[in-house]
Amino acid sequence: MATEYVIEASAAKVEVVGELRELVGGISAAIMTDYRGLSVAELTDLRKKLRAVDGEFRVVKNTLFKLAAADLLPVDQMGEYLAGPTAIGFAKGDPIAVTKVIVDFVKDHKAISLKGGVVDGTVYNAAQVDALSKIPSREVLISQMLGSLNGPVSGLVGTLNGILANFVFTLQAVADKQGAEAAA
């Protein structure tokens, strides 16, 4: 009877490691938190907010996560962040958007705290993750870049438009003058 339980528990762990490995293989960031003290309703709220920005939040067993992410993330550098109760916010899309959601949630709920994170293979401490959350999102950065590229072109168009308008006004003034001389 005890042997069957061990086999079932081991099979469940293998399944969890497989699921985590699949998840970790498709992420751009993982933000580790200490979630002790959060209610089920607060966890549900955070998960809902993260789904809206293509993220996911999971409570993980540290040993199973280390096994799943062994050759996908720099787990050897993440040791201090994978100690104690850990929940991880996974970014499937824009890592900054997921980081912003988690950092904002941490600021509003004192029961959760940042431990650190991994973004595109680089390990960051809690202060660095907080700094990352202040970076504008990808869409904002792209629109700012396009705006700065569009600025000189708009200026050139405005200048050329002004020159053309001045030329038209000059031609009109010459035509008016010639019309007045012909009438006199």
Secondary structure, DSSP 4 states (H G I P E B T S, - for coil): -HHHHHHHHHHHHHHHHHHHHHHHHT-SEEEEEE-TT--HHHHHHHHHHHHHTTEEEEEE-HHHHHHHHTTTS-GGG-GGGGSSSEEEEEESS-HHHHHHHHHHHHHH-TT-EEEEEEETTEEEEHHHHHHHHTSPPHHHHHHHHHHHHHHHHHHHHHHHHHHHHHHHHHHHHHHHHHHHHHH-
